[in-house]
Amino acid sequence: MIKLHGFPLSPNTRRALFGLEEAGLPYEFVPVDLMTAQHRTPEYKALNPTARVPVMVEGDFTLWESNAILEHLAARVPERELGPKNPTERGCISQWMFMNAAHLSPALAHIFAHTIRLPEDQRIPKLVENGRAEIERCLRPLDNHLAGKDWVIGRFTIAEISIAPSLSVAPMIGVDLSVYPNVSAWLGRIRGRAAHQKVYG
Ligand SMILES: N[C@@H](CCC(=O)N[C@@H](CS)C(=O)NCC(=O)O)C(=O)O
């Protein structure tokens, strides 16, 4: 049985949970309390030496990095067509997943840290400003790409499962997604899926 260790409110954990639900594989969720630094204990670091959530464990196989977990899950259930079916699709899906992992998601995390998470005397306004510019740099191309399309590559894939959880923090940190109408409509379609509703309640 797959065990998914994670913090329930973490977007990265929710990305893996969303993937598990879409894959339809049975799993057990094992909560890891970030508030009490459970992710920094030797027991947890034996599973994920980077001391981050989530991590997937199945027997003696452990896998961390939520996007790696998504790719692994998609490959396990090819009948669900969550992953690429040819090299072109592989490239297109990876392009948007990597953009999210390298640029969009860190920008959102920086804004969250420097507007909400850190004590006020540790917040750096310039990082928030840079983060907002980076978000425009990522979401404007995504919005243009989604014009006239329901999904990133024409069908629902791990590109959607990967990016949507990052954007769930947007309203909390004052990122107005309504200026990206195609992204907003696309998020609405993603949020309408049973798997998403199961993860987000
Ligand atoms: N790139 C990693 C990011 C994981 C990550 O940063 N998780 C956060 C929670 S959303 C975490 O574990 N934070 C605890 C820490 O950095 O100490 C992934 O996609 O799995």
PDBQT file of the ligand as one rigid body, heavy atoms in Angstrom, charges set to zero:
ROOT
HETATM    1  N1  LIG A 301       9.998  20.935  -4.469  1.00  0.00    +0.000 N 
HETATM    2  C1  LIG A 301       9.388  20.278  -3.338  1.00  0.00    +0.000 C 
HETATM    3  C2  LIG A 301       8.947  21.342  -2.352  1.00  0.00    +0.000 C 
HETATM    4  C3  LIG A 301       8.492  20.730  -1.047  1.00  0.00    +0.000 C 
HETATM    5  C4  LIG A 301       8.295  21.807   0.027  1.00  0.00    +0.000 C 
HETATM    6  O1  LIG A 301       8.964  22.853   0.028  1.00  0.00    +0.000 OA
HETATM    7  N2  LIG A 301       7.378  21.523   0.956  1.00  0.00    +0.000 N 
HETATM    8  C5  LIG A 301       7.172  22.445   2.033  1.00  0.00    +0.000 C 
HETATM    9  C6  LIG A 301       5.696  22.443   2.454  1.00  0.00    +0.000 C 
HETATM   10  S1  LIG A 301       4.628  23.107   1.206  1.00  0.00    +0.000 SA
HETATM   11  C7  LIG A 301       7.999  22.016   3.227  1.00  0.00    +0.000 C 
HETATM   12  O2  LIG A 301       8.220  20.845   3.437  1.00  0.00    +0.000 OA
HETATM   13  N3  LIG A 301       8.447  22.990   4.018  1.00  0.00    +0.000 N 
HETATM   14  C8  LIG A 301       9.170  22.725   5.217  1.00  0.00    +0.000 C 
HETATM   15  C9  LIG A 301      10.548  23.309   5.215  1.00  0.00    +0.000 C 
HETATM   16  O3  LIG A 301      11.017  23.748   4.129  1.00  0.00    +0.000 OA
HETATM   17  O4  LIG A 301      11.153  23.323   6.262  1.00  0.00    +0.000 OA
HETATM   18  C10 LIG A 301       8.204  19.420  -3.809  1.00  0.00    +0.000 C 
HETATM   19  O5  LIG A 301       7.609  19.753  -4.849  1.00  0.00    +0.000 OA
HETATM   20  O6  LIG A 301       7.902  18.387  -3.181  1.00  0.00    +0.000 OA
ENDROOT
TORSDOF 0
